[in-house]
Amino acid sequence: MAHIRAIVFDAGGTLIYPIDPIGETYARFASRYGVKLPIVATTAAFHEAMKSCAPRAKGTIPNNGDDRIWWKQVVRRSLSEQAFIDKAAFEKFFEEVYLHYAKPEAWGVYPEVFEVLEALRDRVTNLSILSNWDGRLHPVLDGNGLGEFLSHRFISAELGWEKPDPAIYRHVADVLRLQPHSLLCVGDSPRNDVEAPRKAGWQSVQIERPLRDLWEVVRIVGR
């Protein structure tokens, strides 16, 4: 590998994860409105909804940090049509869920993350985040102690692009004032964190827990 001057991490599935299964959280909030959701089926439906709603067309991604419209579509597709007959109840349910995931306590940090970040910041000039997320990521990162390690936060709903759009990788390289080959993208998505950044001239490594966690990045940087 060429000399790495910056490491750009994905967030969800790479540094952090939902502390409870998505279906369990949805079911807990839905029960307040007399709606019973099957936990396992809802979790599976959520993951399918995420796939079906992405990637988004250019020009449809906000740049103000608020991504409620898109997330409402994902949540709707995660539930059966009969789950919320009362539209007003669904709106209240959605808002509660949306705000819940802005709370640090809704997220866990993978066990090796802090030790790895400590090791890396002594070896690499810049550690940053590049995530298909929205403004809620800021309190999550700061509240879980990750913010202090990150010099830049590139968040799709604040930029108007999302991975795997080539424009977002060019933007990161321009802001960091680095040549693409000196950037290393680290994440769990083969498309967003491996294939697309490589096409943009970056280096990349895929996280595949439990087979490959973030210690792989330390090994790469230490070569």
GROMACS elastic network, one bead per residue, 0.5 to 0.9 nm:
[ bonds ]
;  ai    aj funct       b0    kb
    1     4     6  0.78612   500
    1   181     6  0.88615   500
    1   203     6  0.76031   500
    1   220     6  0.80974   500
    1   221     6  0.88399   500
    1   223     6  0.86519   500
    2   181     6  0.67215   500
    2   182     6  0.64132   500
    2   203     6  0.82587   500
    3   181     6  0.81354   500
    3   182     6  0.58609   500
    3   183     6  0.86580   500
    3   221     6  0.83204   500
    4     7     6  0.73387   500
    4   124     6  0.70605   500
    4   125     6  0.86040   500
    4   181     6  0.78097   500
    4   183     6  0.58588   500
    4   184     6  0.65317   500
    4   203     6  0.84694   500
    4   221     6  0.70848   500
    5   123     6  0.89038   500
    5   124     6  0.56444   500
    5   125     6  0.54966   500
    5   126     6  0.65208   500
    5   127     6  0.89647   500
    5   178     6  0.78292   500
    5   182     6  0.53908   500
    5   183     6  0.62235   500
    5   184     6  0.80878   500
    6   124     6  0.61571   500
    6   125     6  0.59539   500
    6   127     6  0.58135   500
    6   128     6  0.75799   500
    6   176     6  0.82988   500
    6   178     6  0.82433   500
    6   182     6  0.67049   500
    6   183     6  0.50698   500
    6   184     6  0.62909   500
    6   185     6  0.86744   500
    7   120     6  0.87937   500
    7   124     6  0.74397   500
    7   125     6  0.85075   500
    7   126     6  0.63246   500
    7   127     6  0.50242   500
    7   128     6  0.63476   500
    7   129     6  0.84319   500
    7   182     6  0.87976   500
    7   183     6  0.59749   500
    7   185     6  0.60406   500
    7   186     6  0.71800   500
    7   217     6  0.89887   500
    8   126     6  0.82167   500
    8   127     6  0.59738   500
    8   129     6  0.53097   500
    8   130     6  0.61024   500
    8   172     6  0.89563   500
    8   183     6  0.72150   500
    8   184     6  0.60516   500
    8   186     6  0.61331   500
    8   187     6  0.86420   500
    9    14     6  0.72665   500
    9    15     6  0.77537   500
    9   127     6  0.76385   500
    9   128     6  0.61556   500
    9   130     6  0.58605   500
    9   131     6  0.77363   500
    9   184     6  0.83951   500
    9   185     6  0.59941   500
    9   187     6  0.60300   500
    9   193     6  0.85816   500
   10    13     6  0.76507   500
   10    14     6  0.58019   500
   10    15     6  0.71668   500
   10   128     6  0.88352   500
   10   129     6  0.58699   500
   10   130     6  0.53317   500
   10   131     6  0.51943   500
   10   132     6  0.82015   500
   10   185     6  0.77290   500
   10   186     6  0.61553   500
   10   188     6  0.75262   500
   10   189     6  0.87398   500
   10   193     6  0.73529   500
   11    14     6  0.53673   500
   11    15     6  0.51698   500
   11    16     6  0.60138   500
   11    17     6  0.83917   500
   11   129     6  0.67525   500
   11   130     6  0.72934   500
   11   131     6  0.58190   500
   11   132     6  0.83943   500
   11   133     6  0.84881   500
   11   137     6  0.86188   500
   11   141     6  0.89582   500
   11   187     6  0.76318   500
   12    15     6  0.61477   500
   12    16     6  0.50743   500
   12    17     6  0.56002   500
   12    18     6  0.81700   500
   12   131     6  0.78701   500
   12   132     6  0.89230   500
   12   133     6  0.88262   500
   12   187     6  0.85492   500
   12   188     6  0.84182   500
   13    16     6  0.58038   500
   13    17     6  0.55855   500
   13    18     6  0.88221   500
   13   110     6  0.87393   500
   13   187     6  0.74048   500
   13   188     6  0.60782   500
   13   189     6  0.86010   500
   13   207     6  0.83482   500
   13   209     6  0.89733   500
   14    17     6  0.77652   500
   14   109     6  0.89669   500
   14   110     6  0.78120   500
   14   113     6  0.88059   500
   14   186     6  0.76491   500
   14   187     6  0.54344   500
   14   188     6  0.59652   500
   14   207     6  0.67069   500
   14   208     6  0.89015   500
   14   209     6  0.89924   500
   14   213     6  0.82798   500
   14   214     6  0.79319   500
   15   108     6  0.85923   500
   15   109     6  0.59416   500
   15   110     6  0.59492   500
   15   113     6  0.63124   500
   15   146     6  0.88256   500
   15   187     6  0.86126   500
   15   214     6  0.85818   500
   16    19     6  0.87904   500
   16   107     6  0.63116   500
   16   108     6  0.54959   500
   16   110     6  0.59056   500
   16   113     6  0.87014   500
   16   141     6  0.89063   500
   17    20     6  0.85970   500
   17   106     6  0.86540   500
   17   107     6  0.55367   500
   17   108     6  0.53198   500
   17   109     6  0.65122   500
   17   110     6  0.73386   500
   18    21     6  0.65824   500
   18    22     6  0.72082   500
   18   101     6  0.84361   500
   18   106     6  0.60718   500
   18   108     6  0.60972   500
   18   109     6  0.89394   500
   19    22     6  0.88286   500
   19   105     6  0.76823   500
   19   106     6  0.56076   500
   19   108     6  0.50832   500
   19   109     6  0.86994   500
   20    23     6  0.83036   500
   20    24     6  0.65333   500
   20    25     6  0.65423   500
   20   106     6  0.75135   500
   20   107     6  0.80599   500
   20   108     6  0.88865   500
   21    24     6  0.52650   500
   21    25     6  0.65323   500
   21    26     6  0.88112   500
   21    39     6  0.80691   500
   21    40     6  0.84900   500
   21    43     6  0.67427   500
   22    25     6  0.52451   500
   22    26     6  0.61825   500
   22    27     6  0.85359   500
   22    39     6  0.79526   500
   22    40     6  0.89043   500
   22    42     6  0.75331   500
   22    43     6  0.53297   500
   22    44     6  0.88880   500
   22    46     6  0.74577   500
   23    26     6  0.50704   500
   23    27     6  0.59510   500
   23    28     6  0.85077   500
   23    37     6  0.76962   500
   23    38     6  0.72709   500
   23    40     6  0.61971   500
   23    41     6  0.73660   500
   23    44     6  0.79389   500
   23    45     6  0.86751   500
   23    46     6  0.77044   500
   23    78     6  0.88350   500
   24    27     6  0.51175   500
   24    28     6  0.61806   500
   24    29     6  0.88245   500
   24    37     6  0.85004   500
   24    38     6  0.83052   500
   24    39     6  0.51628   500
   24    40     6  0.78872   500
   24    42     6  0.81647   500
   24    43     6  0.76544   500
   25    28     6  0.51383   500
   25    29     6  0.64409   500
   25    30     6  0.85675   500
   25    39     6  0.84074   500
   25    97     6  0.79821   500
   26    29     6  0.53690   500
   26    30     6  0.59782   500
   26    31     6  0.85631   500
   26    37     6  0.74928   500
   26    39     6  0.79251   500
   26    42     6  0.78817   500
   26    43     6  0.86808   500
   26    75     6  0.89942   500
   26    93     6  0.86508   500
   26    97     6  0.71394   500
   27    30     6  0.50146   500
   27    31     6  0.60421   500
   27    32     6  0.89859   500
   27    35     6  0.78337   500
   27    36     6  0.64108   500
   27    37     6  0.50266   500
   27    38     6  0.71371   500
   27    39     6  0.64129   500
   27    42     6  0.82713   500
   28    31     6  0.54188   500
   28    32     6  0.72765   500
   28    36     6  0.86502   500
   28    37     6  0.85154   500
   29    32     6  0.56655   500
   29    33     6  0.77001   500
   29    35     6  0.88022   500
   29    93     6  0.65126   500
   29    94     6  0.88590   500
   29    96     6  0.74526   500
   29    97     6  0.70748   500
   30    33     6  0.55038   500
   30    34     6  0.67538   500
   30    35     6  0.51722   500
   30    36     6  0.65810   500
   30    37     6  0.71579   500
   30    83     6  0.88319   500
   30    84     6  0.87695   500
   30    90     6  0.84845   500
   30    93     6  0.63990   500
   31    36     6  0.57874   500
   31    37     6  0.79015   500
   32    35     6  0.72842   500
   32    93     6  0.84025   500
   33    36     6  0.87478   500
   33    84     6  0.87678   500
   33    89     6  0.67261   500
   33    90     6  0.85997   500
   33    93     6  0.77981   500
   35    83     6  0.63489   500
   35    84     6  0.70098   500
   36    83     6  0.75167   500
   37    41     6  0.83085   500
   37    42     6  0.68787   500
   37    79     6  0.79021   500
   37    80     6  0.88454   500
   37    83     6  0.73231   500
   38    41     6  0.55682   500
   38    42     6  0.58645   500
   38    43     6  0.85372   500
   39    42     6  0.52276   500
   39    43     6  0.61740   500
   39    44     6  0.87161   500
   40    43     6  0.52163   500
   40    44     6  0.63191   500
   40    45     6  0.86240   500
   41    44     6  0.51343   500
   41    45     6  0.60488   500
   41    46     6  0.85397   500
   41    78     6  0.88223   500
   42    46     6  0.60312   500
   42    47     6  0.87550   500
   42    78     6  0.59345   500
   42    79     6  0.64767   500
   42    80     6  0.86864   500
   43    46     6  0.51012   500
   43    47     6  0.65514   500
   43    48     6  0.88455   500
   43    78     6  0.76346   500
   44    47     6  0.53560   500
   44    48     6  0.64215   500
   44    49     6  0.86722   500
   44    78     6  0.80472   500
   45    48     6  0.50676   500
   45    49     6  0.60286   500
   45    50     6  0.86258   500
   45    77     6  0.72335   500
   45    79     6  0.72293   500
   46    50     6  0.62206   500
   46    51     6  0.87598   500
   46    74     6  0.70587   500
   46    75     6  0.70147   500
   46    77     6  0.71726   500
   46    79     6  0.80080   500
   47    50     6  0.51124   500
   47    51     6  0.64813   500
   47    52     6  0.87952   500
   47    78     6  0.79833   500
   48    51     6  0.51707   500
   48    52     6  0.62279   500
   48    53     6  0.86732   500
   48    77     6  0.84520   500
   48    78     6  0.77891   500
   49    52     6  0.50648   500
   49    53     6  0.60564   500
   49    54     6  0.86637   500
   49    73     6  0.83957   500
   49    74     6  0.54496   500
   49    75     6  0.77002   500
   49    76     6  0.85918   500
   49    77     6  0.55977   500
   49    78     6  0.59850   500
   50    53     6  0.53443   500
   50    54     6  0.63929   500
   50    74     6  0.61815   500
   50    77     6  0.88123   500
   50    78     6  0.87878   500
   51    54     6  0.55262   500
   51    55     6  0.79042   500
   52    55     6  0.81712   500
   52    74     6  0.85790   500
   53    56     6  0.69315   500
   53    70     6  0.81018   500
   53    73     6  0.78284   500
   53    74     6  0.67677   500
   54    57     6  0.84860   500
   55   162     6  0.79843   500
   55   163     6  0.78161   500
   55   164     6  0.76158   500
   55   165     6  0.87900   500
   56    59     6  0.85460   500
   56    60     6  0.66853   500
   56    61     6  0.72294   500
   56   162     6  0.79383   500
   57    60     6  0.58457   500
   57    61     6  0.78057   500
   58    61     6  0.69570   500
   58   160     6  0.82950   500
   58   161     6  0.71955   500
   58   162     6  0.88122   500
   58   165     6  0.83484   500
   59    62     6  0.79712   500
   59   160     6  0.72289   500
   59   161     6  0.80022   500
   60   160     6  0.78251   500
   60   161     6  0.87070   500
   61    67     6  0.79144   500
   61    70     6  0.85476   500
   61   156     6  0.75715   500
   61   157     6  0.61195   500
   61   158     6  0.87515   500
   61   159     6  0.82452   500
   61   161     6  0.62129   500
   61   162     6  0.75160   500
   62    65     6  0.67478   500
   62    66     6  0.69082   500
   62    67     6  0.65775   500
   62   134     6  0.88854   500
   62   156     6  0.80007   500
   62   157     6  0.50300   500
   62   158     6  0.66875   500
   62   159     6  0.73906   500
   62   160     6  0.51479   500
   62   161     6  0.81269   500
   63    66     6  0.77218   500
   63    67     6  0.88282   500
   63   134     6  0.88749   500
   63   156     6  0.74299   500
   63   161     6  0.80575   500
   64    67     6  0.82545   500
   64   134     6  0.85002   500
   64   135     6  0.80076   500
   64   157     6  0.64398   500
   64   158     6  0.51244   500
   64   159     6  0.77845   500
   64   160     6  0.82374   500
   65   133     6  0.84075   500
   65   136     6  0.77955   500
   65   155     6  0.80215   500
   65   156     6  0.80804   500
   65   159     6  0.81717   500
   66    69     6  0.82996   500
   66   134     6  0.61095   500
   66   135     6  0.63088   500
   66   136     6  0.82629   500
   66   157     6  0.66972   500
   66   158     6  0.79737   500
   67    70     6  0.57696   500
   67    71     6  0.63738   500
   67    72     6  0.86681   500
   67   133     6  0.81497   500
   67   134     6  0.60685   500
   67   135     6  0.81641   500
   67   157     6  0.64147   500
   68    71     6  0.51032   500
   68    72     6  0.58534   500
   68    73     6  0.86023   500
   68    95     6  0.85175   500
   68    98     6  0.75276   500
   69    72     6  0.52486   500
   69    73     6  0.65805   500
   70    73     6  0.52214   500
   70    74     6  0.65337   500
   70    75     6  0.88616   500
   71    75     6  0.61398   500
   71    76     6  0.85174   500
   71    94     6  0.88555   500
   71    98     6  0.79257   500
   72    75     6  0.51066   500
   72    76     6  0.60696   500
   72    77     6  0.86086   500
   72    91     6  0.87937   500
   72    94     6  0.68522   500
   72    95     6  0.88968   500
   72    98     6  0.85983   500
   73    76     6  0.51803   500
   73    77     6  0.62908   500
   73    78     6  0.86958   500
   74    77     6  0.52666   500
   74    78     6  0.63145   500
   75    79     6  0.67242   500
   75    94     6  0.74870   500
   76    79     6  0.55016   500
   76    80     6  0.78590   500
   76    81     6  0.81557   500
   76    90     6  0.88568   500
   76    94     6  0.88892   500
   77    80     6  0.73564   500
   77    81     6  0.85161   500
   79    82     6  0.80731   500
   79    83     6  0.62439   500
   79    84     6  0.83362   500
   80    83     6  0.53130   500
   80    84     6  0.81312   500
   81    84     6  0.69657   500
   81    85     6  0.77356   500
   82    85     6  0.60095   500
   83    86     6  0.89698   500
   83    90     6  0.88840   500
   84    87     6  0.65779   500
   84    88     6  0.89239   500
   84    89     6  0.70253   500
   84    90     6  0.58401   500
   85    88     6  0.89250   500
   85    89     6  0.81920   500
   85    90     6  0.80740   500
   86    89     6  0.53058   500
   86    90     6  0.65074   500
   86    91     6  0.89441   500
   87    90     6  0.50475   500
   87    91     6  0.63189   500
   87    92     6  0.88167   500
   88    91     6  0.51251   500
   88    92     6  0.64397   500
   88    93     6  0.86404   500
   89    92     6  0.52002   500
   89    93     6  0.60830   500
   89    94     6  0.85407   500
   90    94     6  0.59467   500
   90    95     6  0.85333   500
   91    94     6  0.51550   500
   91    95     6  0.62480   500
   91    96     6  0.87266   500
   92    95     6  0.52222   500
   92    96     6  0.63092   500
   92    97     6  0.87122   500
   93    96     6  0.52664   500
   93    97     6  0.62772   500
   93    98     6  0.86141   500
   94    97     6  0.51186   500
   94    98     6  0.59823   500
   94    99     6  0.85804   500
   95    98     6  0.50347   500
   95    99     6  0.61616   500
   95   100     6  0.84355   500
   96    99     6  0.53287   500
   96   100     6  0.60254   500
   96   101     6  0.89045   500
   97   101     6  0.65807   500
   98   101     6  0.56901   500
   98   102     6  0.71421   500
   98   136     6  0.89110   500
   99   102     6  0.52487   500
   99   103     6  0.71829   500
   99   136     6  0.80700   500
  100   103     6  0.55889   500
  100   104     6  0.89095   500
  100   105     6  0.88483   500
  100   106     6  0.68019   500
  101   104     6  0.76697   500
  101   105     6  0.85287   500
  101   106     6  0.58186   500
  101   107     6  0.77199   500
  101   136     6  0.72799   500
  101   137     6  0.86746   500
  101   140     6  0.81391   500
  102   105     6  0.87808   500
  102   106     6  0.75971   500
  102   135     6  0.83780   500
  102   137     6  0.66335   500
  102   138     6  0.81790   500
  102   139     6  0.63978   500
  102   140     6  0.60474   500
  103   106     6  0.55612   500
  103   107     6  0.76055   500
  103   136     6  0.79829   500
  103   137     6  0.89809   500
  103   139     6  0.67059   500
  103   140     6  0.58885   500
  103   143     6  0.78422   500
  104   107     6  0.56633   500
  104   108     6  0.80990   500
  104   137     6  0.89910   500
  104   139     6  0.64999   500
  104   141     6  0.72688   500
  104   142     6  0.79048   500
  104   143     6  0.51524   500
  104   144     6  0.58347   500
  105   108     6  0.73110   500
  105   140     6  0.79779   500
  105   143     6  0.80503   500
  105   144     6  0.79082   500
  106   140     6  0.83230   500
  107   140     6  0.73711   500
  107   144     6  0.81664   500
  108   111     6  0.88894   500
  108   144     6  0.80926   500
  109   112     6  0.83754   500
  109   113     6  0.68150   500
  109   114     6  0.84342   500
  109   144     6  0.75069   500
  109   146     6  0.88887   500
  110   113     6  0.56359   500
  110   114     6  0.84624   500
  111   114     6  0.75972   500
  111   115     6  0.84692   500
  112   115     6  0.56541   500
  112   116     6  0.60421   500
  112   117     6  0.86389   500
  112   213     6  0.78964   500
  112   214     6  0.69541   500
  112   215     6  0.74935   500
  113   116     6  0.51924   500
  113   117     6  0.60849   500
  113   118     6  0.85883   500
  113   146     6  0.89148   500
  113   214     6  0.69285   500
  113   215     6  0.86664   500
  114   117     6  0.51127   500
  114   118     6  0.61201   500
  114   119     6  0.86011   500
  114   145     6  0.87431   500
  114   146     6  0.77802   500
  115   118     6  0.51631   500
  115   119     6  0.62946   500
  115   120     6  0.87021   500
  116   119     6  0.50742   500
  116   120     6  0.61060   500
  116   121     6  0.86795   500
  116   214     6  0.66979   500
  116   215     6  0.64078   500
  116   217     6  0.82794   500
  116   218     6  0.69261   500
  117   120     6  0.50243   500
  117   121     6  0.60676   500
  117   122     6  0.87843   500
  117   127     6  0.83173   500
  117   146     6  0.88622   500
  117   149     6  0.69681   500
  117   214     6  0.89707   500
  117   218     6  0.89752   500
  118   121     6  0.55982   500
  118   122     6  0.69224   500
  118   149     6  0.80445   500
  119   122     6  0.58061   500
  119   123     6  0.70655   500
  119   218     6  0.72831   500
  120   123     6  0.51583   500
  120   124     6  0.58755   500
  120   125     6  0.89069   500
  120   127     6  0.80978   500
  120   217     6  0.83816   500
  120   218     6  0.65629   500
  120   221     6  0.79715   500
  121   124     6  0.53778   500
  121   125     6  0.69006   500
  121   126     6  0.72585   500
  121   127     6  0.69879   500
  121   149     6  0.75185   500
  122   125     6  0.79838   500
  123   221     6  0.76481   500
  123   222     6  0.82405   500
  124   127     6  0.72991   500
  124   221     6  0.80590   500
  126   150     6  0.76241   500
  126   151     6  0.64605   500
  126   152     6  0.83328   500
  126   176     6  0.84803   500
  127   149     6  0.67476   500
  127   150     6  0.52369   500
  127   151     6  0.60301   500
  127   152     6  0.73879   500
  128   149     6  0.79371   500
  128   151     6  0.56224   500
  128   153     6  0.58225   500
  128   154     6  0.76232   500
  129   150     6  0.69290   500
  129   151     6  0.84790   500
  129   152     6  0.64554   500
  129   154     6  0.57655   500
  129   155     6  0.76379   500
  130   133     6  0.87886   500
  130   152     6  0.86102   500
  130   153     6  0.63450   500
  130   155     6  0.59384   500
  130   156     6  0.77609   500
  130   163     6  0.85133   500
  130   168     6  0.87945   500
  130   169     6  0.88612   500
  130   172     6  0.82390   500
  130   185     6  0.85152   500
  131   134     6  0.83796   500
  131   137     6  0.88839   500
  131   153     6  0.81940   500
  131   154     6  0.64537   500
  131   155     6  0.51809   500
  131   156     6  0.62308   500
  131   162     6  0.77094   500
  131   163     6  0.76337   500
  132   154     6  0.87220   500
  132   155     6  0.60909   500
  132   157     6  0.72161   500
  132   161     6  0.85860   500
  132   162     6  0.56083   500
  132   163     6  0.64565   500
  133   136     6  0.76432   500
  133   137     6  0.66378   500
  133   155     6  0.57030   500
  133   156     6  0.57339   500
  133   157     6  0.61637   500
  133   158     6  0.85830   500
  133   162     6  0.85262   500
  134   137     6  0.60654   500
  134   138     6  0.84481   500
  134   155     6  0.60935   500
  134   156     6  0.64804   500
  134   158     6  0.65752   500
  135   138     6  0.59933   500
  135   139     6  0.82274   500
  135   155     6  0.74745   500
  135   157     6  0.71365   500
  135   158     6  0.70272   500
  136   139     6  0.60906   500
  136   140     6  0.67242   500
  137   140     6  0.50656   500
  137   141     6  0.60812   500
  137   142     6  0.85441   500
  137   155     6  0.80867   500
  138   141     6  0.53028   500
  138   142     6  0.61127   500
  138   143     6  0.83138   500
  138   147     6  0.78444   500
  138   153     6  0.84853   500
  139   142     6  0.50875   500
  139   143     6  0.55580   500
  139   144     6  0.82010   500
  139   147     6  0.88647   500
  140   143     6  0.52511   500
  140   144     6  0.60910   500
  140   145     6  0.86396   500
  140   146     6  0.84480   500
  140   147     6  0.87155   500
  141   144     6  0.53959   500
  141   145     6  0.63205   500
  141   146     6  0.50135   500
  141   147     6  0.51205   500
  141   148     6  0.87138   500
  142   145     6  0.52330   500
  142   146     6  0.58145   500
  142   148     6  0.73887   500
  143   146     6  0.76715   500
  143   147     6  0.80240   500
  144   147     6  0.78093   500
  145   148     6  0.65741   500
  145   149     6  0.82887   500
  146   149     6  0.57892   500
  146   150     6  0.71624   500
  147   150     6  0.54154   500
  147   151     6  0.82359   500
  147   153     6  0.89546   500
  148   151     6  0.78312   500
  150   153     6  0.70339   500
  152   176     6  0.85360   500
  154   158     6  0.77372   500
  154   159     6  0.74385   500
  154   168     6  0.85621   500
  154   172     6  0.72836   500
  155   158     6  0.54811   500
  155   159     6  0.63955   500
  155   160     6  0.88043   500
  155   161     6  0.86344   500
  155   162     6  0.79588   500
  156   159     6  0.51175   500
  156   160     6  0.59076   500
  156   161     6  0.53207   500
  156   163     6  0.76336   500
  156   168     6  0.80675   500
  157   160     6  0.55814   500
  157   161     6  0.71221   500
  157   162     6  0.75412   500
  158   161     6  0.82621   500
  159   162     6  0.78920   500
  159   168     6  0.80923   500
  160   168     6  0.87800   500
  161   164     6  0.86937   500
  161   165     6  0.66131   500
  161   166     6  0.89341   500
  161   167     6  0.70436   500
  161   168     6  0.58552   500
  162   165     6  0.58497   500
  162   166     6  0.88141   500
  162   167     6  0.84146   500
  162   168     6  0.63558   500
  163   166     6  0.74683   500
  163   167     6  0.86298   500
  163   168     6  0.66235   500
  163   169     6  0.79315   500
  163   191     6  0.84969   500
  163   192     6  0.53808   500
  163   193     6  0.79925   500
  163   196     6  0.77244   500
  163   197     6  0.88995   500
  164   167     6  0.85080   500
  164   168     6  0.76936   500
  164   169     6  0.82773   500
  164   191     6  0.68862   500
  164   193     6  0.79671   500
  164   195     6  0.85016   500
  164   196     6  0.55321   500
  164   197     6  0.77916   500
  165   168     6  0.59071   500
  165   169     6  0.75052   500
  165   192     6  0.86175   500
  165   196     6  0.76809   500
  166   169     6  0.54829   500
  166   170     6  0.64400   500
  166   171     6  0.87406   500
  166   196     6  0.70115   500
  166   197     6  0.77089   500
  166   199     6  0.81419   500
  166   200     6  0.64886   500
  167   170     6  0.51100   500
  167   171     6  0.60810   500
  167   172     6  0.87369   500
  168   172     6  0.63106   500
  168   173     6  0.87637   500
  169   172     6  0.51844   500
  169   173     6  0.63575   500
  169   174     6  0.86433   500
  169   180     6  0.84195   500
  169   196     6  0.84235   500
  169   197     6  0.65971   500
  169   200     6  0.66745   500
  169   202     6  0.85019   500
  170   173     6  0.52025   500
  170   174     6  0.61341   500
  170   175     6  0.86707   500
  170   180     6  0.79513   500
  170   200     6  0.73164   500
  171   174     6  0.50654   500
  171   175     6  0.61358   500
  171   176     6  0.85480   500
  172   175     6  0.52234   500
  172   176     6  0.60995   500
  172   177     6  0.82941   500
  172   178     6  0.86889   500
  173   176     6  0.52230   500
  173   177     6  0.57782   500
  173   178     6  0.53550   500
  173   179     6  0.64806   500
  173   180     6  0.60556   500
  173   183     6  0.76834   500
  174   178     6  0.66911   500
  174   179     6  0.83037   500
  175   178     6  0.79913   500
  176   179     6  0.88484   500
  178   181     6  0.83139   500
  178   182     6  0.67020   500
  178   183     6  0.74169   500
  179   182     6  0.56729   500
  179   183     6  0.72570   500
  179   201     6  0.85317   500
  179   202     6  0.85127   500
  180   183     6  0.54454   500
  180   184     6  0.85319   500
  180   197     6  0.87660   500
  180   200     6  0.69886   500
  180   201     6  0.51708   500
  180   203     6  0.79332   500
  181   184     6  0.78320   500
  181   198     6  0.88673   500
  181   200     6  0.87583   500
  181   201     6  0.54774   500
  181   203     6  0.61488   500
  182   201     6  0.88673   500
  182   202     6  0.68571   500
  182   203     6  0.73179   500
  183   201     6  0.84980   500
  183   202     6  0.53696   500
  183   203     6  0.60292   500
  183   204     6  0.81112   500
  184   197     6  0.85448   500
  184   202     6  0.60392   500
  184   204     6  0.50950   500
  184   205     6  0.74573   500
  185   193     6  0.60039   500
  185   194     6  0.71341   500
  185   197     6  0.68489   500
  185   198     6  0.86998   500
  185   202     6  0.70376   500
  185   203     6  0.62682   500
  185   205     6  0.64106   500
  185   206     6  0.84006   500
  186   193     6  0.61795   500
  186   194     6  0.77337   500
  186   203     6  0.89128   500
  186   204     6  0.58950   500
  186   205     6  0.51917   500
  186   206     6  0.60380   500
  186   207     6  0.69633   500
  186   214     6  0.83951   500
  186   217     6  0.78597   500
  187   190     6  0.80516   500
  187   192     6  0.79552   500
  187   193     6  0.50876   500
  187   194     6  0.75193   500
  187   204     6  0.82186   500
  187   205     6  0.68666   500
  187   206     6  0.53390   500
  187   207     6  0.55019   500
  187   208     6  0.86649   500
  188   192     6  0.83241   500
  188   193     6  0.66246   500
  188   194     6  0.83678   500
  188   205     6  0.84950   500
  188   206     6  0.53036   500
  188   208     6  0.62267   500
  188   209     6  0.85951   500
  189   192     6  0.53069   500
  189   193     6  0.52210   500
  189   194     6  0.68756   500
  189   195     6  0.88222   500
  189   206     6  0.69476   500
  189   207     6  0.79933   500
  190   193     6  0.57995   500
  190   194     6  0.50362   500
  190   195     6  0.61016   500
  190   196     6  0.84558   500
  190   206     6  0.66972   500
  191   194     6  0.58196   500
  191   195     6  0.50160   500
  191   196     6  0.59763   500
  191   197     6  0.86779   500
  192   195     6  0.64807   500
  192   196     6  0.55730   500
  192   197     6  0.71921   500
  193   196     6  0.65345   500
  193   197     6  0.62308   500
  193   198     6  0.84839   500
  193   204     6  0.68186   500
  193   205     6  0.75303   500
  193   206     6  0.68788   500
  194   197     6  0.57644   500
  194   198     6  0.61291   500
  194   199     6  0.87452   500
  194   202     6  0.88825   500
  194   203     6  0.80116   500
  194   204     6  0.52917   500
  194   205     6  0.63062   500
  194   206     6  0.62891   500
  195   198     6  0.52898   500
  195   199     6  0.63192   500
  195   200     6  0.88270   500
  195   204     6  0.81788   500
  196   199     6  0.51417   500
  196   200     6  0.64134   500
  196   201     6  0.89235   500
  196   202     6  0.87248   500
  197   201     6  0.64231   500
  197   202     6  0.51853   500
  197   203     6  0.70224   500
  197   204     6  0.68845   500
  198   201     6  0.50139   500
  198   203     6  0.58181   500
  198   204     6  0.65780   500
  199   202     6  0.72506   500
  200   203     6  0.89998   500
  205   216     6  0.82349   500
  205   217     6  0.74807   500
  206   212     6  0.78765   500
  206   213     6  0.87244   500
  207   210     6  0.87012   500
  207   211     6  0.81770   500
  207   212     6  0.54771   500
  207   213     6  0.54786   500
  207   214     6  0.68057   500
  207   216     6  0.82332   500
  208   211     6  0.55848   500
  208   213     6  0.63631   500
  209   212     6  0.51865   500
  209   213     6  0.55106   500
  210   213     6  0.65296   500
  212   215     6  0.76736   500
  212   216     6  0.64778   500
  213   216     6  0.60834   500
  213   217     6  0.81567   500
  214   217     6  0.54341   500
  214   218     6  0.71524   500
  215   218     6  0.51032   500
  215   219     6  0.63975   500
  215   220     6  0.87358   500
  216   219     6  0.50735   500
  216   220     6  0.62491   500
  216   221     6  0.87212   500
  217   220     6  0.50457   500
  217   221     6  0.61499   500
  217   222     6  0.84577   500
  218   221     6  0.52039   500
  218   222     6  0.60001   500
  218   223     6  0.87597   500
  219   222     6  0.51335   500
  219   223     6  0.64406   500
  220   223     6  0.55228   500
